[in-house]
Amino acid sequence: MSKKETIIPLAFVALSLFFIAVSAMVYLSGGKSKKWVARKMRIGGILLTMTAFSCNSSQQVKCYDTAPLNYMSLKSSAEKGIEINIDTNNVLIGSISGRHGTDFSFCLTDKAGKSIQKDFVLPVDSAFNSDYEDFKLAIDKKISEGKYQLKLYASSPKGQDSIQPQNEFKIIIKHE
């Protein structure tokens, strides 16, 4: 445990006890002593500042952040890319959270960005009707081995040209 991890909680406890004592003095003076009220405000401000700094880290989710609409992800994503043996399984499973709309699609592109396949993303339970939905998409079994980019859209395949993809994944297709 570092000095910082020891000193900050002790300082917070000490300031809290001092704040309670000063609050008692403000109460006993009936709130008429400007000196005690000023001390209480100063210590309260320091406590609020310490609380704000101790609670806000870059990894913490803030309650004021709104969840993105139509956030699409795949169940089997990997850092180097999703490997698919197209001969045994050409279906990928994913999910949509914050679903808004009923048309969802994907586009598979090669290294040059040329579209290889565009098609609809289908709901696993046969209808997009709740806030969180599982979906599936089928990659054409005739696609040759190689590295591709899979882009997920919150539109029909025809509307993909006018919007940005919701998410993108590297796909490695193999034939075995």
SULLINKA-V368220 format. One record per residue. N is the residue number from 0. OMEGA is omega in whole degrees, 0 to 359 (* if undefined). NEAR is the number of other C-alpha atoms within 10 Angstrom. Layout:
# SULLINKA-V368220
n->[N;N]
omega->[OMEGA;OMEGA]
near->[NEAR;NEAR]
This chain:
# SULLINKA-V368220
n->[0;1;2;3;4;5;6;7;8;9;10;11;12;13;14;15;16;17;18;19;20;21;22;23;24;25;26;27;28;29;30;31;32;33;34;35;36;37;38;39;40;41;42;43;44;45;46;47;48;49;50;51;52;53;54;55;56;57;58;59;60;61;62;63;64;65;66;67;68;69;70;71;72;73;74;75;76;77;78;79;80;81;82;83;84;85;86;87;88;89;90;91;92;93;94;95;96;97;98;99;100;101;102;103;104;105;106;107;108;109;110;111;112;113;114;115;116;117;118;119;120;121;122;123;124;125;126;127;128;129;130;131;132;133;134;135;136;137;138;139;140;141;142;143;144;145;146;147;148;149;150;151;152;153;154;155;156;157;158;159;160;161;162;163;164;165;166;167;168;169;170;171;172;173;174;175]
omega->[183;179;182;181;179;187;185;177;179;177;179;179;180;178;178;178;177;178;179;180;180;177;177;178;177;180;182;179;179;179;184;181;181;181;182;178;179;178;180;180;181;181;177;177;178;179;178;179;178;179;180;180;183;183;186;171;184;183;184;176;181;185;181;177;179;178;181;177;176;177;185;179;178;183;186;179;179;184;181;181;179;179;181;170;189;180;182;182;179;183;175;180;179;180;176;174;185;185;177;182;182;180;178;184;176;177;177;182;178;182;181;181;179;181;179;181;173;180;179;168;185;177;179;181;174;177;172;186;176;184;179;182;169;179;175;176;183;177;181;182;181;181;183;179;177;179;183;175;178;180;180;185;174;178;174;179;180;183;184;184;185;181;177;177;177;180;180;180;172;180;175;183;179;173;179;*]
near->[5;6;7;9;9;10;11;13;13;12;13;15;13;12;16;15;12;16;19;15;13;19;19;14;16;20;14;11;13;9;13;11;13;11;10;18;17;13;16;21;14;13;17;18;12;14;17;12;11;15;12;11;9;11;10;11;10;7;6;8;9;11;7;6;7;8;10;11;15;21;18;25;19;19;11;11;14;12;7;10;16;20;16;19;14;20;12;11;11;14;13;16;17;18;18;23;17;16;20;16;13;14;15;25;21;26;22;22;19;15;10;8;10;12;14;13;15;19;17;20;26;19;20;15;11;9;12;20;13;12;13;16;19;22;22;17;18;15;21;15;15;9;13;11;14;13;17;22;22;22;20;25;26;27;22;16;19;11;13;19;10;8;10;12;18;19;16;17;19;19;21;17;22;16;14;9]
